[in-house]
Amino acid sequence: MLTFNCSQTACDFFSRIHKGKKITPVEKPPIPSAEAEGLHADPNQWLVHAATVKRKHVLVVTHLKTRYSMLFFDMKKADHAGFVQAFTHRWIDGVMDLALKCDVLDMIEPQAYDRLLSDLGNTYRLVQRGDRSSQGQINEILRIFNGDAEDFDFVTQPWSARRYDATINRTPRTITGLKGYGWPEEEMLIYWLTAVGGGCCERSTAT
């Protein structure tokens, strides 16, 4: 089961007010703390943060284990199902594109795409919980995106969100369990090949 850990702004984004009562799909954390130990060792943990850029809702999602990130622009408020659907398609498309470029597409099970789409429809949850180090990365991504939005009209001009993600994930990051820096796109491809929809691979696969 994938867990989307939600910052306070993400909790607010996924919630709505109906007849004066707050309705939210976001669960309270099992332990009432801002952060929980061991989240980075769990490959099913993501952090979601919400912001506003050019008066549009922006969500940034980071995989805690690999630091692989995706940016979603102009999202519909209080539509967590729509977010998960967009997330799933972007995640799969991004990994498939990377696998193609790295010439390891034949190592991915053909059924992985459909299986993940089916599984995520029933097995995800949203939890109110933060992660300081991943939040710092998200803040940096948003700072750069804000700067890009000053020079480019993301609202009316065509652009590739997947290509933007690829640029983000080619930036070296400090990743738990690795000495020095790691590349999120490489770590995500390795994770996918070993745990989600492929066979065994060595760390050098994506290099």
C-alpha positions as CSV (number, residue, x, y, z in Angstrom):
1,M,0.0,0.0,0.0
2,L,1.4,3.4,-1.0
3,T,1.2,6.1,1.7
4,F,1.1,9.7,0.7
5,N,2.4,11.7,3.7
6,C,0.8,15.1,3.5
7,S,2.2,18.4,4.6
8,Q,-0.3,20.8,6.3
9,T,-0.8,22.6,3.0
10,A,-1.5,19.3,1.2
11,C,-4.0,18.3,4.0
12,D,-5.8,21.6,3.3
13,F,-5.7,21.0,-0.4
14,F,-7.3,17.6,-0.2
15,S,-10.0,18.8,2.2
16,R,-13.2,20.7,1.8
17,I,-15.8,22.4,3.9
18,H,-19.4,21.2,3.7
19,K,-22.1,22.9,5.8
20,G,-19.4,24.2,8.1
21,K,-17.8,20.8,8.6
22,K,-14.4,19.9,7.4
23,I,-14.4,16.7,5.2
24,T,-11.0,15.2,4.5
25,P,-9.6,11.9,3.3
26,V,-6.4,12.5,5.2
27,E,-5.8,10.3,8.2
28,K,-4.2,11.4,11.4
29,P,-0.7,9.9,11.8
30,P,-0.4,6.7,13.9
31,I,2.1,8.5,16.1
32,P,1.4,12.2,16.8
33,S,4.7,13.6,15.7
34,A,5.8,15.8,12.8
35,E,8.1,13.0,11.5
36,A,8.4,9.3,12.1
37,E,11.6,7.3,12.2
38,G,12.1,4.7,9.5
39,L,10.0,6.3,6.8
40,H,13.0,6.5,4.4
41,A,13.5,2.7,4.7
42,D,9.9,2.0,3.6
43,P,9.7,2.1,-0.2
44,N,6.0,2.8,-0.1
45,Q,6.3,6.2,1.4
46,W,5.8,9.5,-0.5
47,L,5.6,13.1,0.7
48,V,3.0,15.5,-0.9
49,H,3.2,19.2,-0.6
50,A,0.8,21.8,-2.1
51,A,1.5,25.4,-3.2
52,T,0.1,28.1,-5.5
53,V,2.0,29.3,-8.6
54,K,0.4,31.8,-10.9
55,R,-2.9,31.3,-9.0
56,K,-2.8,27.7,-9.9
57,H,-2.7,24.7,-7.5
58,V,0.7,22.9,-7.6
59,L,1.5,19.6,-6.0
60,V,5.0,18.2,-5.6
61,V,5.4,14.6,-4.7
62,T,8.7,13.0,-3.5
63,H,9.5,9.3,-3.0
64,L,11.2,9.3,0.4
65,K,13.5,6.3,-0.4
66,T,14.8,7.4,-3.8
67,R,14.0,11.2,-3.7
68,Y,12.3,10.8,-7.1
69,S,10.0,13.7,-7.5
70,M,7.1,14.8,-9.7
71,L,5.4,18.2,-10.1
72,F,1.7,18.5,-10.9
73,F,0.5,21.9,-12.1
74,D,-3.1,23.2,-12.2
75,M,-4.6,20.5,-10.0
76,K,-8.2,20.4,-8.9
77,K,-8.7,21.0,-5.2
78,A,-10.2,18.4,-2.9
79,D,-9.9,15.7,-5.6
80,H,-7.6,13.1,-4.1
81,A,-8.8,10.4,-6.5
82,G,-7.9,12.6,-9.5
83,F,-4.5,13.3,-8.0
84,V,-3.8,9.6,-7.5
85,Q,-4.8,8.8,-11.0
86,A,-2.6,11.5,-12.4
87,F,0.2,10.5,-10.1
88,T,0.0,6.8,-11.2
89,H,0.1,7.6,-14.9
90,R,2.9,10.1,-14.6
91,W,5.0,7.7,-12.4
92,I,4.6,4.8,-14.8
93,D,5.2,6.9,-17.9
94,G,8.3,8.5,-16.4
95,V,9.8,5.1,-15.4
96,M,9.0,3.6,-18.8
97,D,10.6,6.5,-20.6
98,L,13.7,6.2,-18.5
99,A,13.8,2.4,-19.0
100,L,13.6,2.9,-22.7
101,K,16.5,5.4,-22.7
102,C,18.6,3.1,-20.5
103,D,17.8,0.1,-22.8
104,V,16.2,-2.0,-20.0
105,L,12.6,-1.8,-21.1
106,D,12.6,-5.5,-21.8
107,M,13.3,-6.1,-18.1
108,I,10.0,-4.7,-17.1
109,E,7.0,-7.0,-16.8
110,P,4.4,-6.2,-19.4
111,Q,1.7,-6.6,-16.7
112,A,3.2,-4.1,-14.3
113,Y,1.4,-1.1,-15.8
114,D,-2.1,-2.6,-15.5
115,R,-1.4,-4.2,-12.1
116,L,-0.2,-0.9,-10.6
117,L,-3.2,1.0,-12.0
118,S,-5.5,-1.6,-10.5
119,D,-3.8,-1.9,-7.1
120,L,-3.5,1.8,-6.5
121,G,-7.2,2.3,-6.9
122,N,-7.8,0.5,-3.6
123,T,-4.6,0.4,-1.6
124,Y,-3.4,3.9,-1.1
125,R,-3.9,6.2,1.9
126,L,-3.2,9.8,2.8
127,V,-1.7,10.6,6.2
128,Q,-1.0,13.9,7.9
129,R,2.7,13.7,8.4
130,G,5.8,15.5,7.3
131,D,9.5,14.8,6.5
132,R,12.0,17.5,7.0
133,S,14.7,16.5,4.6
134,S,12.3,15.7,1.7
135,Q,10.4,18.9,2.4
136,G,13.6,20.8,1.9
137,Q,14.0,19.2,-1.5
138,I,10.4,20.1,-2.4
139,N,10.9,23.7,-1.3
140,E,13.9,23.9,-3.7
141,I,11.8,22.4,-6.6
142,L,9.1,24.9,-6.0
143,R,11.6,27.8,-5.8
144,I,13.0,26.8,-9.2
145,F,9.5,26.3,-10.7
146,N,8.4,29.8,-9.4
147,G,11.4,31.2,-11.2
148,D,10.7,29.3,-14.4
149,A,7.0,30.5,-14.2
150,E,8.3,34.1,-14.3
151,D,9.9,33.4,-17.7
152,F,7.4,30.9,-19.2
153,D,3.6,30.9,-19.2
154,F,2.8,27.3,-18.0
155,V,-0.9,28.2,-18.1
156,T,-1.3,28.9,-21.8
157,Q,1.9,27.5,-23.5
158,P,2.4,23.8,-24.2
159,W,5.1,22.1,-22.1
160,S,5.9,18.6,-21.0
161,A,5.4,17.9,-17.3
162,R,7.2,14.6,-17.7
163,R,10.2,16.3,-19.2
164,Y,10.2,18.8,-16.4
165,D,10.2,15.9,-13.9
166,A,13.1,14.3,-15.7
167,T,15.1,17.5,-15.2
168,I,14.3,17.5,-11.5
169,N,15.4,13.9,-11.1
170,R,18.7,14.3,-12.9
171,T,19.8,16.6,-10.0
172,P,22.0,14.7,-7.5
173,R,20.6,14.4,-4.0
174,T,21.5,13.1,-0.6
175,I,19.7,9.8,-0.4
176,T,19.5,7.7,2.8
177,G,21.7,4.6,2.5
178,L,24.0,6.0,-0.1
179,K,27.4,7.4,0.4
180,G,27.8,10.9,-1.1
181,Y,25.1,11.8,-3.6
182,G,22.7,9.7,-5.7
183,W,20.6,10.4,-8.8
184,P,16.8,10.0,-8.1
185,E,16.0,8.8,-11.6
186,E,18.6,6.0,-11.3
187,E,17.5,5.0,-7.9
188,M,13.8,4.9,-9.0
189,L,14.6,2.8,-12.0
190,I,16.5,0.3,-9.8
191,Y,13.6,0.3,-7.3
192,W,11.1,-0.3,-10.1
193,L,13.1,-3.2,-11.6
194,T,13.7,-4.9,-8.3
195,A,10.4,-4.3,-6.5
196,V,7.6,-3.1,-8.7
197,G,7.5,-4.5,-12.2
198,G,10.8,-6.1,-13.2
199,G,13.4,-8.7,-12.4
200,C,16.7,-8.5,-10.6
201,C,19.2,-5.8,-11.5
202,E,22.5,-4.4,-10.2
203,R,23.0,-0.7,-9.1
204,S,24.9,-0.1,-12.4
205,T,21.8,-0.8,-14.5
206,A,20.7,2.8,-15.0
207,T,24.1,4.4,-15.4
